Amino acid sequence: MPNETTNPRPRVLSGMRPTGKLHLGNYVGALQNWVKLQHTHKCFFFVADWHALTTDYEDTSRVADNTLEVLLDWLGAGLDPELCTMFVQSHIKQHAELHVLFSMVTPLGWLERVPTYKEQQQNLATKDLSTYGFLGYPLLQAADILIYQADFVPVGEDQVAHVELTREVARRFNQIFGRNRAENAASLIKEPRVLLTKTPKLLGMDGRKMSKSYGNSILLSEEPEQLAQKINDSVTDRPKLTDKGSPDRCPVGNLHQIFSDEDRLAFIKAGCTQATIKCVECKALAIQSTEAHLKPIRERRKQFAAQPDVLRKIVQEGNRQAYDAAEETMRAVRDAVGLFSLGSLEQHIPKELAKDRIRVPETVHSAQTRDERWEIRTAEWLEKVSRFYLLRKDKPRTFITRKGRKVGVHTAAERDGHWKFTVEDRALNVLALLAQDSDRYLHDYVLPPKVVQDHWKQFPREEGKVIIEVKKAGEGALLATSQGDVPIHQYEGDYSALQ
Ligand code: SF4
């Protein structure tokens, strides 16, 4: 597998509604392709349980069971939690958050024009679909995709219009809020591309499209007896033995096209088109080929179903990975939209008041030594910051963040406009430099991993210790490196690296 840091694989996002056990149409139409994609792409696959509510909100009694059925089918079919991220949509609240923000900027007409909106309202006339949830589901779908900064969305031809709406939403959002960012506007939310999936044809057992609602499907987890019965009972393309038929128009022929090897397929094709085999023989061979493919899937599925702890861990780990990726996007989005965050609280305090906030009255510290004062200031800072960033202690002055980043916290007092921090030469991801100036104000520069990594070797060493020098420069500050001074005032009070 390629190194994710130096050579990240393109991201793919796709989901399925939990409407029950998957059938072969779902398998050959999507899942089989997902199993291949997990080897070449960074894949996020989610069970779209909120989407199930957009049409079935009146009866939610099966949503939880069906969520698990879908996960079991995925695992049975060969999705590997080591290779891809599997998670449950409703466990990642950021999808709903981004959906709300999108709903603020998306014109109503865009949603009303989605081809499936009117079509489905007519097809599902027995349900009341005059709800916002149903109208807004393509927008929730846009949030599902865009929150993971997906490069590709694997879809069939009929879904291309939905991805186009997603791209339009991304463009509009970037246009409105991207300008609030210092970087290029387009980088706020990535526009995904369609990864067209060629789907082999698979008719239902009555010759219509395979669909659960028609009752003509074969389940991926079908037991051998039911599988044989469904195939034996199926409608074929040759009403009479003497009729010539075509495997293309026959559900049994379709099964051969998907599950039989080349020789068997050639034999069936010749026998069917020239009426030299009986349908009953053809069906027996189709049962054999299909069962050979489904048996290992069914067995893997049963193994996972017997291990709830393993399943729980798979979903927990998938949720964790999805949360991290979604939260990374949302941090940038919240910032671009201009929402208040606790991490940037200091930036919103008027300058004249900010000075008062960090100044420690002389009387409090007059009886203490300089070292004791530093201890108190550091403890004060850590107490405030840890409340929101869940810093876990590792060793003195080294903390671990929720993402496992090592944070070194160091203090120094100003001397002639300079601060000199003496740091152990060990691997740190984040450096929090607490710089006390001559007026006893505390500046806290939280240097993120990229800055630390880029400059670590450029700091001088003294007696095996790393010497980090920060210089005052007007209202800002500069980090001294062997390659020149680097401005760091933008990291003052920016705690995003601590998350
Ligand atoms: S021979 Fe096979 S493929 Fe042809 S119509 Fe009969 S069952 Fe279908």
Residues whose N, C-alpha, C, O or C-beta is under 5 A from the ligand:
A	BS01	SF4	T236 D237 R238 G245 S246 P247 C250 V252 G253 C272 I277 K278 C279 C282
